[in-house]
C-alpha cells in the first residue's frame, strides 16, 4: 500500500474510533441520566420533585451541548423538561413545556426513529397535556398526528402505546384506550431501563383501573 493511502486509512480509523468512543460516552451519560430521572419521577414524593429537577436539567443540557448533532439527548431533554413542567405546575410550567416541545421538534428533524420514535411520542404527549389556546400550545388534533407518526414507526413501543392510551382515555374512548394500554403493558423490556419500565407499568396499571372505573 502506498504511503499516502496508509496515512488516509490511519486517519479514517482514528476518526471511526473517536466517533465510536463519543457514541459510547453519550449512551453511558444518557443511561445514568435515565436512572436519575426515574428515581425522581417515580420514587420521589410529588411535593419534593420540583426541587430535584434543576440538577437533571443541568445534566441533560451538558449532554446536548457535548453531542449537538444527536437526536437522543434532545429527546431526553424533552422528557426532563416536560416532567419538570408537570412537577412545577401552573402557568410557570408553560415555559418548560415549550422548551420540551422545541427539543422534541429538533430531535425529530435529526432522527425521527431514535429511541422508538421518542421525539414524536414526546410531542404527542405534550400537545394533549398542555392547555390549549389562549393559555398554551396544546391541541388534541396535533397530539393525535404526532402519536400516529410515532405509532407508525414503533408500533410495539411501550411509551407510544401508553401515551396513546392516555390520550384516548382523556377523550372518553375507554374501549380503544384499553387496547393501547394493554399493549403497552405487554411491551418488551428495554435493556438497561428496568427502573423506567417498572415505573411505567405502574402508570399503565393506574390508567387501566380508570378504564374499569
HELIX and SHEET records of a PDB file:
HELIX    1   1 UNK A    3  UNK A   38  1                                  36    
HELIX    2   2 UNK A   39  UNK A   43  3                                   5    
HELIX    3   3 UNK A   46  UNK A   66  1                                  21    
HELIX    4   4 UNK A   71  UNK A   88  1                                  18    
HELIX    5   5 UNK A   91  UNK A   93  5                                   3    
HELIX    6   6 UNK A   94  UNK A  110  1                                  17    
HELIX    7   7 UNK A  114  UNK A  129  1                                  16    
HELIX    8   8 UNK A  140  UNK A  153  1                                  14    
HELIX    9   9 UNK A  158  UNK A  170  1                                  13    
HELIX   10  10 UNK A  174  UNK A  185  1                                  12    
HELIX   11  11 UNK A  194  UNK A  212  1                                  19    
END                                                                             
